[in-house]
Amino acid sequence: MATATSLPEFSNPSTATSSQSPTNSPISGPRRAAPTPPDVLTTIYKFPSMEPIRFAYYPVNKLSLPLRRDILHRAVVYEGDATRQGTASTRWRNNVHGSSRKIRPQKGMGRARLGDKKSPSIRGGGVAFGPHPRDFSSGLPRKIYDLAWRTALSYRYMRGQLVVLENDIEIEMSESRWLAQIMEWNHLGRGDGGSLLIARDPTENLSQAFLGLEGHGRLKSEEDVDVKDLLKAGRIMIEKRSLDRLLHRHSSDLNRTVPRDTSTPEKILNPPRAKTELCFTNVSQTTSTSKNLAVEVPLAVKARRYAIEGKNHTSWLPGASGVNGTSQLHPSLGILE
């Protein structure tokens, strides 16, 4: 806790203000990236021999996230709503071609009252409360959708169902029967739930071979894959470059920075933007006189109110002290009540 003797005393506040550079302050300086999380190990295989070639590392916050069923459900519903065409359309009585003459008189016939032949109660008339073209798409924040993507990939990775393949997948023949035998031998076929192969640029032989697999597997490009596809297939086979691109595309909630703080209190949450002069009142226990000291404090402090019981709101400010180690802002600032 700072004492009254630790206050800096400047003979000329303007000179002291200009002499201190922003880089000398412990909480000033450029923003740095968030701490790098630990990595998880993945094995790269060669298709179709499925021979392990090398290892690769991915951050934990991309391939080792906990299962969130609620987020996955929201993502699947969001994708399903976006695929609905919403083109169903019917004609109301105003859109049906025909005369608007009244069919029979309103009274005197002993029958129910009836209008023109375009009435919904007559065959060939309009449809009452029928569907009309509309948009079924629902909204979902991008950060939640990106988190659902990484959660689905993490779910497959932690269950051992994510197979990362070497780039530029190529097979010798385009026969589906030959590829089906390879899938069954490597436990990737129909008996194990089938597989989904994700490639950036599928070759002609690969595309022709996957057309006749009949449940052993599907082939999709990285642009056509969604969260539902990752959860539906038994196993996911994906090229490394496609995996890197999908993880980079769906990492919007991870692109953040934190301020550089080496020796400042943890309560300083906002990074410094500029510098200003704040006037503190030094209150002594032995005398009732007070003097104003000009103390440079980064704007990151902002004289932020912290409703901490038993402590002054600004007791943690650097270079400010008063009675019992606490400090008070000058009333002229009008920041504290």
C-alpha angles and dihedrals in degrees: 000000000000120000133210091261092058093067113112113240116207120192089203114027094193091054092048091049094054095043096057113079124208091245092062093063113095093227098041127087138082121321115260130208122264117270112280111250121226119273134241124219123241131181122229115218132194117234131255097007090050090216114160111243110172145331132261133192128222130182119263092237089061106041105016106052122140118256114269110185093180093057092045090050092051091050094050092048090047092052092045093052091050092055095054110107098207092201098131108127137174134183122251119209091270091059097048116098114238147088122301093214116131110254097218137355120283094239140020099046098089091231135102118287113262136181129203127330091262090072115126090236092064126074110256093025130113126297116250115226092351125163122276131191111283142153115259096183116124130203129253128172112252093232091056091048091049090049089052090054093053091042091056092049091046091051090055093044096051091049092050092246098117111092114188113205133198116263124266099036111207134173129195100228134032095217114126093208092059092049092046091056090052091050093050093047092053093045092248100113138088095297091062097044098275128267139254117220115203116195134164099220111012114203123233094252091050093049094048092048094052093051093075102036092108100207100337093102149326132230122218136165120239090252093060100047122103137175093271091058090054091053098041102056123077093231135009120224112187137167115248094237090051091050091049092049094048092048091049092048093050100046101091093125091055097056099096137116134213129214122260108252119167106157104005125108118270090241091075100092104158120074118241116267105173142340130256140166120257123189116224126191114226109211116196127204095219101044135036095215119104135197130198118238122195107225124180112230124173115249089241087081090061089178085270115196116238112185095213113158114236095012133090115249093238101034091112096054111119116250097010124110139154138151111003091355094302128119138204132211117240110264090231090072091066092208102117123050 
